[in-house]
């Protein structure tokens, strides 16, 4: 079968975000049906799999029902608790030895402060931690470019705002996308 380009599943515009469960209900129901039965296109039965969900950071937090990246429990890869610096007005994640999030710990809400809402995506056969990837320009380019430039010019920067496990996940992203 030939390559099929990725497609937009949902686009929303409004003054506020829609209710998560209502917004995704039809999508999750239809996708589960397609994953179970497959699709018939031009007489060919096609089995579908979910490879990744690609979203910017606010959309990723919304569809997973989690707090934002700058919240104390906002790391998407581990359970580090951020520390807010009132003087510098930023959240930093100084520890690198915290337990990693897993699909099981996410579904069981082991870190309750990381969750804001129950995500309908949990009804899909996906790994909610690994399959909703970091894909926004802040994490993939600008954050590293600014840090690299500052280090090259020997300019002091504020403490990392991402925990080390997120930095590692971003550095491994090109390998995952080639799978």
C-alpha positions as CSV (number, residue, x, y, z in Angstrom):
1,X,0.0,0.0,0.0
2,X,1.2,3.5,-0.7
3,X,2.1,6.0,2.0
4,X,-0.8,8.0,3.4
5,X,0.0,11.4,4.7
6,X,-0.9,12.2,8.4
7,X,-4.2,14.1,8.7
8,X,-5.8,16.5,11.1
9,X,-8.3,14.7,13.3
10,X,-9.8,17.6,15.2
11,X,-9.5,21.4,15.0
12,X,-11.3,23.6,17.4
13,X,-11.7,27.4,17.7
14,X,-13.6,29.1,20.5
15,X,-13.3,31.4,23.5
16,X,-12.6,28.5,25.8
17,X,-11.5,24.9,25.5
18,X,-14.3,22.4,24.9
19,X,-15.0,19.8,27.6
20,X,-12.4,17.1,27.0
21,X,-14.7,14.1,27.3
22,X,-17.4,15.6,25.0
23,X,-14.8,16.8,22.5
24,X,-13.1,13.4,22.1
25,X,-16.1,11.0,22.6
26,X,-17.0,10.4,19.0
27,X,-13.3,10.3,17.9
28,X,-12.4,7.6,20.5
29,X,-15.5,5.5,19.7
30,X,-14.9,5.6,16.0
31,X,-11.2,5.0,16.3
32,X,-11.7,2.0,18.5
33,X,-14.2,0.6,16.0
34,X,-11.7,1.1,13.1
35,X,-8.9,-0.4,15.1
36,X,-11.0,-3.5,15.9
37,X,-12.6,-4.0,12.4
38,X,-10.1,-2.3,10.1
39,X,-11.0,-0.3,7.0
40,X,-12.1,-1.4,3.6
41,X,-10.7,0.9,0.9
42,X,-11.1,0.0,-2.8
43,X,-11.9,-3.6,-1.8
44,X,-8.7,-4.0,0.3
45,X,-9.0,-4.6,4.0
46,X,-6.6,-2.4,5.9
47,X,-5.5,-2.8,9.5
48,X,-4.9,0.5,11.2
49,X,-2.5,1.1,14.1
50,X,-1.9,4.2,16.1
51,X,1.8,5.2,15.9
52,X,1.8,8.6,17.6
53,X,-0.2,11.6,18.6
54,X,1.6,14.7,17.6
55,X,0.5,17.9,19.4
56,X,2.0,21.1,20.6
57,X,2.4,21.4,24.4
58,X,-0.9,23.0,25.3
59,X,-2.8,20.5,23.1
60,X,-0.8,17.5,24.5
61,X,-1.7,18.6,28.1
62,X,-5.4,19.0,27.1
63,X,-5.8,15.6,25.4
64,X,-4.0,13.8,28.2
65,X,-5.9,15.7,30.8
66,X,-2.7,16.8,32.6
67,X,-1.4,20.0,34.2
68,X,0.8,22.3,32.1
69,X,4.5,21.8,31.6
70,X,5.2,24.7,34.0
71,X,3.2,23.3,36.9
72,X,5.0,21.7,39.9
73,X,3.9,18.2,38.7
74,X,4.2,19.1,35.0
75,X,7.0,16.8,33.7
76,X,5.5,14.4,31.2
77,X,8.3,11.9,31.5
78,X,9.0,11.6,35.3
79,X,7.6,12.4,38.7
80,X,10.0,15.2,39.5
81,X,8.3,18.0,41.5
82,X,9.2,21.5,40.3
83,X,10.4,24.3,42.4
84,X,9.1,27.8,41.7
85,X,11.7,30.6,41.9
86,X,9.9,33.7,42.9
87,X,12.8,36.0,42.2
88,X,13.5,34.6,38.7
89,X,9.7,33.8,38.2
90,X,10.2,30.4,36.7
91,X,9.7,26.8,37.5
92,X,12.7,24.5,37.5
93,X,13.0,20.7,37.9
94,X,16.3,20.2,39.6
95,X,16.3,16.4,40.3
96,X,17.3,13.8,37.8
97,X,16.7,10.7,39.9
98,X,12.9,10.6,40.1
99,X,10.8,7.6,38.9
100,X,9.8,7.7,35.3
101,X,6.2,7.8,34.3
102,X,4.8,4.6,32.8
103,X,1.6,3.8,31.0
104,X,0.5,1.9,34.1
105,X,1.4,4.7,36.6
106,X,-0.4,7.2,34.3
107,X,-3.5,5.1,34.1
108,X,-3.5,4.5,37.8
109,X,-2.9,8.2,38.5
110,X,0.0,7.4,40.8
111,X,0.9,11.1,40.8
112,X,-2.6,12.6,41.3
113,X,-1.3,16.2,41.1
114,X,-0.2,15.5,37.5
115,X,-3.8,14.9,36.4
116,X,-6.6,17.5,35.8
117,X,-9.2,15.3,34.0
118,X,-9.8,11.8,32.8
119,X,-8.6,11.5,29.2
120,X,-10.8,9.5,26.8
121,X,-7.5,8.5,25.1
122,X,-7.1,6.0,27.9
123,X,-9.7,3.9,26.2
124,X,-7.4,3.5,23.2
125,X,-4.8,0.7,22.9
126,X,-1.9,3.1,23.3
127,X,0.9,3.8,25.7
128,X,-0.2,7.2,26.9
129,X,3.3,8.2,28.0
130,X,5.3,7.1,25.0
131,X,2.8,7.5,22.1
132,X,1.8,11.2,22.8
133,X,5.2,12.6,21.9
134,X,7.1,15.9,22.4
135,X,6.7,17.6,19.1
136,X,6.6,21.4,19.6
137,X,9.3,23.8,18.4
138,X,10.1,25.0,21.9
139,X,11.3,21.6,23.0
140,X,12.7,20.4,19.6
141,X,14.7,23.5,18.6
142,X,14.6,26.8,20.4
143,X,15.3,25.5,23.9
144,X,18.5,23.7,22.7
145,X,19.5,26.4,20.3
146,X,19.3,29.1,23.0
147,X,21.1,27.0,25.6
148,X,23.8,26.0,23.0
149,X,24.3,29.7,22.0
150,X,24.5,30.9,25.6
151,X,27.0,28.2,26.5
152,X,29.1,29.0,23.4
153,X,29.1,32.7,24.3
154,X,29.6,31.9,28.0
155,X,26.4,33.7,29.0
156,X,24.9,32.5,32.3
157,X,21.4,31.1,31.8
158,X,18.7,30.4,34.4
159,X,18.4,26.8,35.7
160,X,16.9,24.2,33.3
161,X,13.2,24.4,33.2
162,X,12.9,20.8,31.8
163,X,13.9,17.8,33.9
164,X,16.7,15.7,32.5
165,X,14.4,12.8,31.5
166,X,12.6,15.2,29.2
167,X,15.9,16.4,27.7
168,X,16.8,12.8,27.1
169,X,13.4,12.0,25.5
170,X,13.7,15.0,23.1
171,X,17.3,13.9,22.2
172,X,16.0,10.4,21.3
173,X,13.0,11.6,19.3
174,X,14.5,11.5,15.8
175,X,15.3,7.8,16.4
176,X,11.7,7.1,17.5
177,X,10.2,8.8,14.5
178,X,12.2,6.6,12.1
179,X,10.8,3.4,13.6
